Amino acid sequence: MFDTIIQQGIVVLADQYITADLGIKDGKIAHIAPHIDAAQARKVVDATGCYVLPGMVDVHMHISEPGRTEWEGYETGTQAMAAGGTTSFVEMPLNTMPATTDVESLNVKLKAAQGKSYVDYSPMGGLVPWNLQDLPRLSEAGVAAYKCFVATCGSGKPGDFKNVDDYELYVGMQALAKTDDLLVIHCENAALTDKLGAAAKAAGKTKVSDYVATRPVFTEVEAVRRVLLLAKETGCRVHIAHCSCPEAIEAVFEAQAQGVDASFESCPHYFLLATEDLDAIGPKAKCSPPIRDRNNQARMWDLLERGMIQMLGSDHSPCTPDLKSSPNAFEAWGGISGCQNSVDAMFDAAVKKRNISPVTLMQALATEPARRFRLGAKGEIALGKDADVVILDPNQGYTVTSDELYYKNKFSAYEGFEIGCRVTHTFVRGHLVYQLGQGIVSEPVGQRMVVCK
């Protein structure tokens, strides 16, 4: 007897998509067949005409609890993920207070998440100037990966995050090479972007497009290449966060060819938005690395179509409305609230509008992130895997409006987007968490994921 059968959906597997039934039992995918007798299930869900997808594995997600829960908490952030088709996430160690940079702050973080998450989660640790000798303790505590910045970051307040210089990065990489941990790195040249930004601000520049101009492509690519060189020297496993341009991605491929254990992600906003759109949207679309122009966007789409975008993460980085309210883009918080539309907006733009295979898209949204971050039970629809399943109706369109967002602060750079498909069901380990028309339909069922080191 199955707990649930999902009938006659277009099931997207790791290498093909087929019309089939899924049998779910004890939180796992127990059977995949052309037909399963409905009498064998306690519950049957008809997915005829819909896609049955593996839930997105979002490896770049910010929850601001504890310390800045007014920005985003576990309850609201994970409800937004569930409503958008994300079933698990790896959480960044910053934007909380304190940042997750030692075992003590990790325990505070885990306590804050307990009983509040609607999807499964795994926390990262931070690599910062003051914890280089303590990294092995965080590894023993089971963090999923580490995050650091070579771009300037942090408020300077006690307990907040801070970027590292090249020496600190080198020492940290040496330590993480010994523990075989993955280091996720925000790559922008701090000296150049800081001074270009200061000069633009002094000259009276205020628009989001002006901000983009102070962080040109070469400032991202230089930092990526520098980081990859240090990875080659130390043997550290590295992952380049939120690549915004093909030149940065090319640098990763070159390093891989030289034997560097490197990977990368990009984000939906680099495919769905362009510099030319930003001034009309305003600071809600400010992020770093910035959203680049239409020519760059077209080249990114070409890479995705050819299956060369390894991973896509939301980089959901929310804040309160006042931090986005300044008419001067240089003074506004840099981060996009977008996790609720990672799956549907990309499915619409990629599969429906560009005829990209749903297999290619879900490799980037689910399968490859789970593999790289060693989340063995996640990322694909296959026997024995967790039943993290999303049903998406390709014929049910809608317009993104603030009132339907689950975020703590209900605004997004995607407001007004017309999306030609819609998530109708989200299952996390077989639990139906979200259903269109009813909203969140379960208690918080999310659990901490174990990383298979």
C-alpha positions as CSV (number, residue, x, y, z in Angstrom):
1,M,0.0,0.0,0.0
2,F,1.4,3.4,-1.0
3,D,0.7,6.6,1.0
4,T,0.2,8.6,-2.2
5,I,0.1,7.9,-5.9
6,I,0.7,10.7,-8.4
7,Q,-1.0,9.7,-11.6
8,Q,-0.2,10.3,-15.2
9,G,2.0,13.3,-14.9
10,I,4.9,14.1,-17.2
11,V,7.6,12.9,-14.9
12,V,11.0,14.6,-15.2
13,L,13.8,12.1,-14.4
14,A,17.5,12.8,-14.4
15,D,17.9,11.8,-18.0
16,Q,14.5,11.9,-19.7
17,Y,10.8,12.7,-19.1
18,I,8.0,10.2,-19.4
19,T,4.3,9.9,-18.6
20,A,4.1,7.7,-15.6
21,D,2.6,7.1,-12.1
22,L,4.7,7.7,-9.0
23,G,4.1,5.6,-5.8
24,I,5.2,7.3,-2.6
25,K,5.7,5.3,0.6
26,D,7.3,6.3,4.0
27,G,8.6,9.5,2.5
28,K,10.4,7.9,-0.4
29,I,9.8,7.3,-4.0
30,A,8.9,3.6,-4.0
31,H,7.6,2.9,-7.5
32,I,7.7,4.5,-11.0
33,A,5.5,2.7,-13.6
34,P,3.3,3.4,-16.6
35,H,0.3,2.6,-14.3
36,I,-0.2,1.9,-10.6
37,D,-3.6,0.7,-9.4
38,A,-5.2,3.5,-7.5
39,A,-6.6,1.0,-5.1
40,Q,-3.1,0.5,-3.8
41,A,-2.9,4.1,-2.3
42,R,-4.4,5.9,0.6
43,K,-4.4,9.1,-1.5
44,V,-4.4,9.7,-5.3
45,V,-3.4,12.9,-7.0
46,D,-4.3,13.3,-10.7
47,A,-1.4,15.1,-12.5
48,T,-2.7,14.6,-16.0
49,G,-1.3,17.2,-18.4
50,C,1.1,18.5,-15.6
51,Y,4.8,18.1,-15.1
52,V,6.0,16.2,-12.1
53,L,9.4,17.7,-11.1
54,P,12.0,17.0,-8.4
55,G,11.7,19.8,-5.9
56,M,14.3,22.5,-6.3
57,V,17.4,22.2,-4.1
58,D,18.3,25.8,-3.5
59,V,21.9,26.1,-2.4
60,H,21.9,29.8,-2.1
61,M,19.3,31.0,0.4
62,H,19.3,33.6,3.1
63,I,17.1,33.3,6.2
64,S,17.7,36.2,8.6
65,E,16.6,34.4,11.8
66,P,17.8,34.9,14.5
67,G,18.8,38.5,14.9
68,R,17.1,40.0,11.8
69,T,13.9,38.0,11.7
70,E,12.1,41.1,10.6
71,W,13.9,40.6,7.3
72,E,12.9,37.0,6.8
73,G,12.2,34.2,9.3
74,Y,12.1,30.4,8.9
75,E,8.3,30.3,8.8
76,T,7.8,32.8,6.1
77,G,10.9,32.0,4.0
78,T,10.2,28.3,3.9
79,Q,6.5,28.8,3.2
80,A,7.6,30.9,0.2
81,M,10.0,28.1,-1.0
82,A,7.3,25.5,-0.6
83,A,4.8,27.6,-2.6
84,G,7.4,28.1,-5.3
85,G,8.5,24.4,-5.7
86,T,11.6,24.4,-3.5
87,T,11.8,21.4,-1.2
88,S,15.2,21.8,0.4
89,F,17.8,24.5,0.8
90,V,21.4,25.1,1.9
91,E,21.4,28.2,4.1
92,M,23.9,31.0,3.9
93,P,25.7,31.9,7.2
94,L,25.2,35.6,7.0
95,N,22.4,38.2,7.4
96,T,21.7,36.6,10.8
97,M,22.9,38.0,14.1
98,P,25.2,36.4,15.1
99,A,26.5,35.1,11.8
100,T,27.2,31.3,11.7
101,T,30.9,31.4,12.2
102,D,31.5,29.0,15.1
103,V,29.8,26.0,16.8
104,E,28.1,28.2,19.3
105,S,26.4,30.4,16.7
106,L,25.6,27.3,14.6
107,N,23.7,25.9,17.6
108,V,21.8,29.2,18.0
109,K,20.9,28.9,14.3
110,L,19.7,25.3,14.5
111,K,17.6,26.1,17.6
112,A,15.9,29.0,15.8
113,A,15.0,26.7,12.8
114,Q,13.6,23.9,14.9
115,G,10.0,23.3,14.3
116,K,9.6,26.3,12.0
117,S,10.7,25.1,8.6
118,Y,8.3,23.8,5.9
119,V,11.1,22.4,3.8
120,D,14.4,20.5,4.6
121,Y,17.5,22.5,5.3
122,S,21.2,22.4,6.0
123,P,23.2,25.3,7.4
124,M,26.6,26.6,6.1
125,G,29.4,27.9,8.2
126,G,31.2,31.2,7.5
127,L,34.9,31.7,6.7
128,V,35.8,35.0,8.2
129,P,39.1,36.6,9.4
130,W,38.7,35.6,13.0
131,N,37.8,31.9,12.8
132,L,40.5,30.4,10.6
133,Q,41.8,28.2,13.4
134,D,38.3,27.0,14.4
135,L,37.1,25.7,11.0
136,P,37.6,22.0,11.8
137,R,35.1,22.4,14.8
138,L,32.4,23.6,12.4
139,S,33.2,20.7,10.0
140,E,32.8,18.2,12.9
141,A,29.5,19.9,13.7
142,G,28.2,19.0,10.2
143,V,27.9,22.2,8.3
144,A,27.0,21.7,4.6
145,A,29.7,24.0,3.2
146,Y,31.4,27.3,4.0
147,K,30.8,30.7,2.6
148,C,33.2,33.6,2.3
149,F,33.4,37.0,0.5
150,V,36.3,38.5,-1.3
151,A,34.0,41.5,-2.0
152,T,33.4,43.9,0.8
153,C,30.6,42.9,3.1
154,G,29.2,43.3,6.6
155,S,28.0,46.1,8.8
156,G,30.9,46.2,11.2
157,K,28.6,45.4,14.1
158,P,29.7,42.7,16.6
159,G,28.6,39.3,15.4
160,D,28.1,40.3,11.8
161,F,29.9,38.8,8.8
162,K,33.1,40.1,7.2
163,N,35.0,39.5,4.0
164,V,38.5,38.0,3.9
165,D,41.7,39.2,2.3
166,D,43.8,37.0,0.0
167,Y,46.0,35.7,2.8
168,E,43.0,34.8,5.0
169,L,41.4,33.1,2.1
170,Y,44.6,31.1,1.4
171,V,44.9,30.0,5.0
172,G,41.2,29.1,5.1
173,M,41.4,27.1,1.9
174,Q,44.3,25.1,3.3
175,A,42.3,24.2,6.3
176,L,39.2,23.2,4.3
177,A,41.3,21.1,1.9
178,K,42.2,18.9,4.9
179,T,38.6,18.5,5.9
180,D,37.3,18.1,2.3
181,D,34.7,20.8,2.8
182,L,33.3,22.9,0.0
183,L,33.9,26.6,0.0
184,V,31.3,28.9,-1.6
185,I,32.8,32.3,-2.6
186,H,31.3,35.6,-3.5
187,C,33.7,36.9,-6.2
188,E,34.1,40.6,-6.9
189,N,37.2,42.8,-6.7
190,A,36.7,44.8,-3.5
191,A,39.2,47.5,-4.1
192,L,37.8,48.3,-7.6
193,T,34.1,48.1,-6.9
194,D,34.3,50.0,-3.6
195,K,36.2,52.9,-5.2
196,L,34.2,52.9,-8.4
197,G,31.0,53.0,-6.3
198,A,32.3,55.9,-4.1
199,A,33.3,57.9,-7.2
200,A,29.9,57.4,-8.8
201,K,28.1,58.4,-5.6
202,A,30.3,61.5,-5.2
203,A,29.4,62.4,-8.8
204,G,25.7,62.4,-7.9
205,K,24.8,59.1,-9.6
206,T,21.7,57.5,-8.1
207,K,20.1,55.0,-10.5
208,V,20.3,51.2,-10.3
209,S,21.9,51.2,-13.8
210,D,24.5,53.6,-12.4
211,Y,25.2,51.1,-9.6
212,V,25.6,48.3,-12.3
213,A,28.2,50.4,-14.1
214,T,30.4,50.5,-11.0
215,R,30.7,46.7,-10.9
216,P,31.7,45.9,-14.5
217,V,32.2,42.3,-15.7
218,F,36.0,42.3,-15.4
219,T,35.8,43.1,-11.6
220,E,33.8,39.8,-11.2
221,V,36.0,37.8,-13.6
222,E,39.3,39.0,-12.0
223,A,38.1,37.8,-8.6
224,V,36.9,34.5,-9.9
225,R,40.3,33.8,-11.6
226,R,42.2,34.8,-8.4
227,V,40.1,32.5,-6.3
228,L,40.5,29.6,-8.7
229,L,44.2,30.0,-8.7
230,L,44.3,29.8,-4.9
231,A,42.1,26.7,-5.1
232,K,44.5,25.1,-7.5
233,E,47.4,25.8,-5.1
234,T,45.6,24.5,-2.0
235,G,43.5,21.7,-3.3
236,C,40.4,23.2,-1.8
237,R,37.0,22.3,-3.3
238,V,35.4,25.6,-4.4
239,H,32.0,26.8,-5.6
240,I,31.7,30.2,-7.3
241,A,28.5,31.8,-6.1
242,H,26.0,33.7,-8.4
243,C,28.0,34.0,-11.6
244,S,26.4,36.8,-13.6
245,C,28.3,36.5,-16.9
246,P,29.7,33.9,-19.3
247,E,33.3,35.1,-18.7
248,A,33.2,34.1,-15.1
249,I,31.7,30.7,-16.1
250,E,34.4,30.2,-18.7
251,A,37.0,30.7,-16.0
252,V,35.5,27.9,-14.0
253,F,35.5,25.6,-17.0
254,E,39.2,26.4,-17.6
255,A,40.1,25.6,-14.0
256,Q,38.1,22.3,-14.1
257,A,40.2,21.4,-17.2
258,Q,43.3,22.0,-15.1
259,G,42.1,19.6,-12.4
260,V,40.7,22.1,-10.0
261,D,37.7,20.8,-8.0
262,A,35.5,23.8,-8.9
263,S,31.8,24.4,-9.6
264,F,29.5,27.4,-10.0
265,E,25.9,28.5,-9.9
266,S,24.0,31.3,-11.5
267,C,20.6,32.7,-10.5
268,P,17.2,33.2,-12.1
269,H,17.5,37.0,-12.0
270,Y,20.4,37.0,-14.4
271,F,18.1,35.2,-17.0
272,L,14.8,37.0,-16.2
273,L,16.0,40.6,-15.8
274,A,18.5,42.9,-17.6
275,T,20.2,46.2,-16.8
276,E,17.8,47.9,-19.2
277,D,14.8,46.9,-16.9
278,L,16.3,48.0,-13.6
279,D,15.7,51.7,-13.4
280,A,11.9,51.1,-13.9
281,I,11.9,48.4,-11.1
282,G,14.1,50.4,-8.8
283,P,16.2,49.1,-5.8
284,K,14.1,45.9,-5.5
285,A,16.3,44.7,-8.3
286,K,19.6,45.8,-6.8
287,C,22.0,42.9,-6.1
288,S,25.7,42.0,-6.5
289,P,27.1,40.9,-8.8
290,P,24.7,43.1,-10.6
291,I,22.1,42.2,-13.3
292,R,23.8,42.7,-16.6
293,D,22.6,43.9,-20.0
294,R,20.5,42.1,-22.6
295,N,23.5,41.0,-24.6
296,N,25.0,39.3,-21.6
297,Q,21.5,37.8,-20.8
298,A,21.3,36.3,-24.3
299,R,24.7,34.6,-23.9
300,M,23.7,33.2,-20.5
301,W,20.5,31.7,-22.1
302,D,22.7,30.1,-24.7
303,L,24.8,28.4,-22.0
304,L,21.7,27.1,-20.3
305,E,20.2,25.8,-23.5
306,R,23.5,23.9,-24.1
307,G,23.4,22.4,-20.6
308,M,26.4,24.4,-19.5
309,I,24.8,26.1,-16.5
310,Q,25.7,23.7,-13.7
311,M,23.4,25.0,-11.0
312,L,20.8,27.7,-10.4
313,G,20.2,29.1,-6.9
314,S,17.8,31.8,-5.9
315,D,20.2,34.0,-3.8
316,H,17.0,35.0,-2.0
317,S,18.3,37.9,0.1
318,P,15.4,39.8,1.6
319,C,15.2,42.9,3.8
320,T,12.6,45.3,5.2
321,P,11.0,47.8,2.9
322,D,12.8,50.8,4.4
323,L,16.2,49.3,3.3
324,K,14.9,49.4,-0.3
325,S,13.1,52.8,-0.1
326,S,16.0,55.2,-0.8
327,P,15.8,56.8,-4.3
328,N,19.6,56.5,-4.3
329,A,20.4,53.0,-5.4
330,F,23.9,53.2,-3.8
331,E,22.2,53.6,-0.4
332,A,19.7,50.8,-0.8
333,W,20.2,47.2,0.5
334,G,21.6,44.9,-2.2
335,G,19.6,41.7,-2.4
336,I,16.6,40.3,-4.3
337,S,13.6,38.5,-2.9
338,G,12.9,35.8,-5.4
339,C,12.8,32.2,-4.1
340,Q,9.0,31.9,-4.6
341,N,9.5,32.3,-8.4
342,S,12.7,30.3,-9.1
343,V,10.9,27.3,-10.5
344,D,7.8,28.7,-12.3
345,A,9.4,31.7,-13.8
346,M,12.4,29.7,-15.1
347,F,10.2,26.9,-16.4
348,D,8.1,29.4,-18.3
349,A,11.1,31.3,-19.7
350,A,13.2,28.2,-20.5
351,V,10.8,25.3,-21.3
352,K,7.8,27.1,-22.6
353,K,9.3,30.1,-24.3
354,R,12.6,28.7,-25.5
355,N,11.9,25.0,-25.8
356,I,14.7,24.0,-23.5
357,S,14.3,20.5,-22.2
358,P,12.8,20.3,-18.7
359,V,15.5,17.7,-17.9
360,T,18.2,20.4,-18.6
361,L,16.4,22.9,-16.4
362,M,15.9,20.5,-13.5
363,Q,19.5,19.3,-13.6
364,A,20.4,22.9,-12.8
365,L,17.7,23.5,-10.3
366,A,17.8,20.2,-8.4
367,T,20.0,17.3,-9.5
368,E,23.4,19.0,-9.8
369,P,23.0,21.1,-6.6
370,A,22.2,18.0,-4.6
371,R,25.1,16.1,-6.1
372,R,27.7,18.9,-5.5
373,F,26.6,19.6,-2.0
374,R,26.4,15.9,-1.2
375,L,22.7,15.7,-0.3
376,G,22.4,12.1,-1.4
377,A,18.6,11.7,-0.9
378,K,17.7,14.8,-2.8
379,G,17.6,16.3,-6.3
380,E,15.9,13.7,-8.6
381,I,12.9,11.5,-9.0
382,A,14.4,8.1,-8.6
383,L,13.6,4.9,-6.6
384,G,14.7,5.3,-3.0
385,K,15.1,9.1,-3.1
386,D,13.2,11.4,-0.8
387,A,9.7,12.1,-2.2
388,D,10.4,15.8,-2.8
389,V,8.0,16.3,-5.6
390,V,6.5,19.3,-7.3
391,I,3.5,19.3,-9.7
392,L,3.5,22.1,-12.2
393,D,0.6,23.0,-14.5
394,P,2.1,24.3,-17.8
395,N,-1.2,25.8,-18.9
396,Q,-2.2,27.8,-15.8
397,G,-0.8,31.3,-16.0
398,Y,-0.9,34.1,-13.5
399,T,0.6,37.5,-12.7
400,V,3.0,37.9,-9.7
401,T,1.4,40.2,-7.2
402,S,2.6,41.1,-3.7
403,D,-0.5,39.8,-2.0
404,E,0.3,36.2,-3.0
405,L,3.9,36.3,-1.8
406,Y,4.7,34.5,1.4
407,Y,7.8,36.5,2.3
408,K,8.0,38.4,5.6
409,N,8.1,41.6,3.5
410,K,5.9,41.2,0.5
411,F,7.8,42.7,-2.3
412,S,9.8,41.3,-5.2
413,A,11.7,42.3,-8.3
414,Y,9.3,40.0,-10.2
415,E,6.0,41.8,-9.3
416,G,4.0,42.3,-12.4
417,F,5.6,39.3,-14.2
418,E,3.2,37.2,-16.2
419,I,4.2,33.6,-15.7
420,G,2.6,31.0,-18.0
421,C,2.7,28.1,-15.7
422,R,2.1,27.4,-12.0
423,V,3.1,25.2,-9.1
424,T,0.0,23.3,-7.9
425,H,1.4,20.9,-5.3
426,T,4.6,20.6,-3.3
427,F,5.5,17.4,-1.4
428,V,8.4,17.3,1.1
429,R,9.4,13.7,1.9
430,G,5.9,12.7,0.8
431,H,4.1,15.3,2.9
432,L,1.8,17.6,1.0
433,V,3.0,21.0,2.2
434,Y,1.5,23.3,-0.4
435,Q,-1.6,23.1,-2.7
436,L,-2.8,25.8,-5.1
437,G,-6.1,27.3,-3.9
438,Q,-5.5,26.1,-0.3
439,G,-2.0,27.5,0.3
440,I,0.2,25.9,3.0
441,V,-1.6,22.7,4.1
442,S,0.7,21.1,6.6
443,E,2.6,21.8,9.8
444,P,6.3,22.6,9.4
445,V,7.8,19.2,8.4
446,G,11.3,20.4,7.4
447,Q,14.2,18.6,8.9
448,R,18.0,19.2,8.9
449,M,19.6,17.3,6.1
450,V,22.7,15.2,6.7
451,V,25.6,15.9,4.3
452,C,27.3,12.8,3.0
453,K,31.0,13.6,3.5
